[in-house]
């Protein structure tokens, strides 16, 4: 069988799988709305987003209606299903599976566009990973503003709340990619990568600039540049030490990814260091209060850190296990992506690395900028 035919069969299999899942989900929602929609989809996926958009402690469903509760005691007393802002283990698994399925579809699209075989796509998409985190912080800033001051209000603000923001970012990035490829094909540019990177950089600059504007014009948004300096310097130092150790003692680990491995480790180092700074050292760096973790895995690892003796906790805090796990996981990813993976399926390997970097750099950028602007 030819490669073209194999590609068509793969695309058809992917399309059939997506269609079957959608039919099962939509059918379940229509036939069993209470159990499938409110008991599963709303409880674990949509409810947390809406509760976050309303700045509520939780959202509770009962007797055919949804109510938003603003006190922890009311949430604890409400009958299930109750949706809290943030992630759950169920939602994180669901989003991970959705991401893997979406990546396959993107691979087929890139194949048709005849882009993505070289590693330039990885670096061209780097600004978008930062932009996603900055865009999420803008929504955080809107939570405390008067609705008349917020540029985006409910329900449109749900588009820039996790995890919906990942779909929003996908649409924005796809539009930028298609525009860049069109300019290349029309002869306006020699390639697509610099155009794609330029659009992302412009979006990132605009979002950070808007946060700066809010810091100047509102009382709620402040500015603590020392946070960004500490996070970036700390993450870069952790990355350099890790990379030097790999290069000297285990060079086979980074043979496949090359310098892309540095970006992978740095992205997750930013996430880890931002958590350490925001959760353990925000007050010491000038913020009025420490940040609160939202991810269940993060909360669990902080709980592990709290089990150490009090003198140790006072000296190094409780968030450092999260940083350690982040670095170990990033090194493992770099090791798994050997040369064979890039030779066999370069587009999928590059896109999977992009997703892995985004999963670290998106939340890390958000935590860093939230603390930097005192949100």
N, C-alpha and C positions, 0 to 999 in steps of 0.2 A: 504494500500500500504506500502511496506517495506521501511526502510530508504535507503537501497541501490538503490531501484528503484526510490525513490524520488530524490536521488543524481544524478542518471543518467538523469532523466528528467530535472533537473536544469542545468546540464552541456549541454544538447542538446539545451535547450532554450537559454542559453548564447551563445553557438556556432552559433545558427541560427540568433540571434540578431546581433552578430559581422559580420557574413557573409552578412546579409542584408544591414547593414550600409556601409560595404566596397563596395558592388555592387552598391549601390546608389551613393556613392562618386565617385568611378571610372567611373561609367556610366555618371554621370553629367560632370565630367572633359572631357571625350571623346566626348560627344555630344555638350556640351556648354563650351568649354575651356575658352573663354573670360570671361564669367559671373561666372562660377563656380570655375575655377582654379585661374585666375588672379584677379577676382573680390572678391573672398572669401578666398580660400586656400592660394594663394600667398600673398594677401594683408594683411591678419591677422596672418598668421602662418609662412610660409616659407620666405617671403620677409624680415621681421624683423631679422630673423636669418642670412640671407645672408648679409644684410646691416651691421649687427654687425660684422660678420666675415671679412668684407672688411674695417671695421673701418670708414664707411661712415656716414654722417649725415642722409641719407635716401637712399632708392632705389625707382626708379620710373619706371613704365611700360607704354610704349606708342608705338603704331605702330609695335607691334610684338617683341619688344626688351626691355631689362631691362638696365637702366643706373644707375650708382652710383654717387650721388651728395655729395659734401663735404662742402657745404655752406648752412646755414639755409635759406638764401634768395632764393637760387635756389630751395630748397625743397618746400618752400611756394608758389613759382610760378609754380611748376610742376603740370600738371593735374592729377587727380586721375586715377588709384590707386597709392598712395605713401605709402611705408612701412618704418616705423621708427624703429630703434633698441629698444628692450624692449617689454613690454606687452601692450595690450589693454584690455578693458573690454570684448570684444568678444573673444579674445584668452584665457583670464583667465577662462571664463566660459567653453570654449571648452576643455581646458586642465583639468579642474576639472571633467567634465563629463567623459572624457577619463580615468582619474585616477580611478574613481569609477567603471567603466566597467572593467578596467584591474585588479583591486583588486579582483573582483569576480572570474576572471579566475585564479588568483594566489591562491585563497582559494581552488579551485578545484584541482590545482596542489599539494598544500600542503597536501590535504586530501589523494591523491594517494601516496605521499611520506611518509605519516604517521608521519608528523612533524607539529609543530606549535600550538599544543593545550596548551602547557605550556608557561608561560611568559618569559622563557629563550630566545626565539627567538627575542623578543622585544629588550632585552639588547644586544644580539649578533649582531644585525643589527645597533647598535648605532654608531660604527666607520664609517660605510658607509655614514651616514648622514653628518658627518664632512668631509669625503673624497670628497663627491660631491662638497661642497663649495670650498675646496682647489683646486680641479681640475679646477673649473671654473676660479679661480684666475690665474692659470697658463696660460689659454687662454688670460686673460686680459693682462698678462705680454708679451705675444707674439705680441700683437697689436703694441707695440712700438719698438720691436726688428727688426733688419734687417732680412728679410726672410731667409737668410742663417744661422742666429743664432737660429731661432725658430725651435724647435724640431718637431712641427706640423704646416703645412701651409694650406692655402685654397686649396681644399674644405674640407680637413680632419678636420680642426679646427671647422667646424660646429658641429662635434660630441660632443664637450665639451662647446657648447654655449647653454644657456637657450632658449627654453625648451628642445631641442634635448638631452641635457646632462641628463635629467631625464630618457630617453629611454636608453642612454648609461649606466647610473648607474644601471638601471634595469637589463641590460644584464650582466654587471660585477657581480652584486650581485647574480643573478640567477646562474651564472657559479660557483661562490664561494659556494653557497648553495648546488648545485648538487655535487660538488667535496667533500664537507664536509659530505654529506649524504652517498656518495659512500665509503668514507673512513670508516665511521661508519659501514656500511653494510658489508664491506669486513673484518672487525675485526681489522683494523689498529688503530682505535681509539674507545674509549668507547662511545662517543657521538659526536654530530655534532656541538654543540654550541660553544665550545672553539675553535675548528678549524675555524669555520665561523668568530668568533670575531677576531681571530689571523690574518686571511687573511686581514680583513678590517683594522686592526691596522697597518699592514705592508704597505698597500697601502696608508693610511693616512700619515704615517711617511715618506714614499718615496716622496709624493707630497710636503709636507711641507719642507722636506730636499732639494728638487729641487728648491723651491722658495728661500731658504737660499743660495743655490749655485748661483742663478741668482743675488742675492743681493751682493755677493762677487765679481762676475766676470763681471757684467754689470753696466753701469752708470744709467740705467733707473730704476732698482729695488733697493730700499733702505731698511732700517730696522728701524722701530720704535716700539720696544717691549712694550713701555708704553701703546700703543693702546690696545694690547691684554690683558694686565694686567687690565686696566681700564674697558674694556668690560666684561671680565670674572668675575672680582670682583663685578662690578655693577649688572650684571645679576644674580649672585649668591645671592647677598644681596636682590634684588627684589624678587627672588624666595623664599628665606627664610622668608621674611616678609609676603609674600602672603600665603605661606604654614602654617606658624604659625597662621595667622589670620583664615584660614580655619579650622585648627585643633582645635582651641580654640572656635570659634564662630559658625562654620557650619561644624562639622565633617562628616555629612551625604554626603557632596559634594564629598569627596575623598574615600568613602567606597568601591566603585567599582574598581577604578584604583589602589588603594594602592600607593606604591612608584613609580609606572609608572607615576602617576600624577605629581610627582616632575620633572621628565624628560620632560614631556609635557610643564609645565610652564617654566622650565629653558630654553628649546629650543626657545620658543617665546620671553622670556626675553632677550636672546642673540640677537635675531633679532631686538627687539625694542631698546635695549641699543646701539647696534652697529650703528643703524640709528641715534640715538641722538648724539653719539660721532662723527660719520663720517660727519654728516650734520651740526651740531652746534658747535662742539668743536675740530674739526681736527686741525685748525690753532693754537689754544691755546695749543694743545698737540704736536706741532712741525711740522705738515705737511705743505707743501707750500700752499695747498688749501683745502677747504671743498669738500666733496663728493656731487654728484648730484643724487637724487632719480630717479629710472627708472620705478617703478610700479605706475600705475595710482591711486590706492587706497592710496599709500604712499604720492604721490604728492597732492592729495586732502586733506589728513589730515594735511600735512604741511601748506597748504593754510588756513586751519582752525586755526592753531597756529599763522599764520601771522596776524590774525584779532584781536589778543589781543593787549592791549596798548603797546606802544613802550618800556616803562621801563620793563614790564613783558617779552617781547620778548628778550630784551638785557640781562636779568637776567637768563632766563631758556631756551631760544632758541625757535624754532618752531617745532621741531620733536617730542616733548614729547607726543602730542596726539596719535601718532602712537604707542608708547610704552604702553600707557594706554589702547588703543583698543586691542593691542596684549595680554596683561595680562587678560583683561576681557574676551576675546574670549577663551583663554586657560583655564581659570577657568570654563567657560561654557562647554567646551568640557569635562573636568574632571567630571563635575556634570552629564552630559548626559550619560557618560559611567558608568552606575550603574552595580551592580552585576548581574542583570538579563541578560544584553547584553552578558556578558562573559559566563554565563551558557548556553544561547541559541545558540550562535555562537562564540566560543572562537577564532577560527582562523580569522574570519572576523574582530572581534573587535580588535585583536592584530595588524593585518595588517593595519587597518584603523588608529590606533594610531601611527603606524610607519610612515604612510604617513603624518599624521598631524604634527608629530615631524619633518619630513624631510622638509615639507613646511616652517617651521620656522627656523630650524637649518641650512639648506642648504644656503638660502640667508643671514642669519645672519653670518655664517662662512665666506661666500664670502666677505661681507662688512667689517668684522673685519680684515681678512687677506689682503684685498686690502689696507686698511688704514695702517696696520702693515708694509707692504712692500712698501708703498708709490706708489701704482700702480693706 
